[in-house]
Amino acid sequence: MKITTTFGGLMAGLAISATPVLGQSVTLTLGHAVFESHPFHGAAARFAEAVDEKSGGDMKIDIFPARQMGDVKELMEGVQLGTVDMTLNSSSALATLDPAVDAFQLPYVMETYEDFARMAVSPEAQAIMENLGSHGMIGLGLYEGGQRHFLSTGGAVHTMEDFGGLKTRVAPTELFLDIWKATGVNPTPMAYGEVYSGLETGTIDAVEINLTSIQSEGLFEAAKNVTLMGHYFWPGMLLINKDIFDGLTEEQQTVLREAAADVVEPQVMAVKVYDEELKVKLADEGVNVTKASDELKAQLREAWAPVLQKYSDRDPLIADFVKAATSGE
């Protein structure tokens, strides 16, 4: 009869002291903040399936989607404290802990889904994720929620002047404030869960966001213009509490690491396909989907060049990642 050791919640303290051994059945909780139609949930489900298969059914991942265990910030803090075993969380939420993760969202550093799949398993990405050990977490893998574009309640963006003064929701980090100030918008930090009402009430005019979130959060009901810019990706990092990970056997740790790595490419490529489908679906919902011109993208690159330099100078891990990503090797 298998003994199930459940980590997280009220059992966290017991779980850490009761180190599991090979042959025991281990169940880990994984919470995330998005709905089940979002690619982060798909990544979590692929990971759980791979863990089950690689462990021969001795390791299980119980997934709690859609903010059931807390929002982005609460989930990250929960993993640090051990009240949540694991999360698949937006990497941007980690920037206040470890600024090196900003490397993953510098504009136009990774331009295609193939670029992202390559860099997500690169030594440079691994070095950045390993840094999180000092904050009580282990970064196991990097997945993708979709390239970011520009959703607005007004018209589509055709020129840099069209950005002027638009109250644009950005995630509340220094990096995104720097990026979007450079375009001329009025960057407005706002919690992810408040974006729909913000667009609906006019608190914000626009949001830079991925197509998958526009669909899963129903934002197309409140804003009808998407400019396809693909300025950066929206990575989700798979995190596990360090004490819990260290309490697993070497074989169990290997199962988690291998499962996390194995699902990167299929998950990222699935998002690429889904993005193409969403362009059609959103148009069918009455959304005006416009591709940014090469001229606009060139102007954005010029506006963002100082931002890339600032963050590359800030941390050698960022500089290494940018060099590897842009070299194409």
Secondary structure, DSSP 8 states (H G I E B T S, - for coil): ---EEE-SGGGHHHHHHS---TTSEEEEEEE-SS-TTSHHHHHHHHHHHHHHHHTTTSEEEEEE-TTTT--HHHHHHHHHHTSSSEEEEEGGGGTTT-GGGGGGGSTTSS-SHHHHHHHHTSHHHHHHHHGGGGGTEEEEEEEE---EEEEESS----SGGGGTT-EEEE-SSHHHHHHHHTTT-EEEE--GGGHHHHHHHTS-SEEEEEHHHHHHTTGGGT--EEEE------EEEEEEEHHHHHHS-HHHHHHHHHHHHHTHHHHHHHHHHHHHHHHHHHHHTT-EEEE--HHHHHHHHHHHHHHHHHHHHH-HHHHHHHHHHHH--
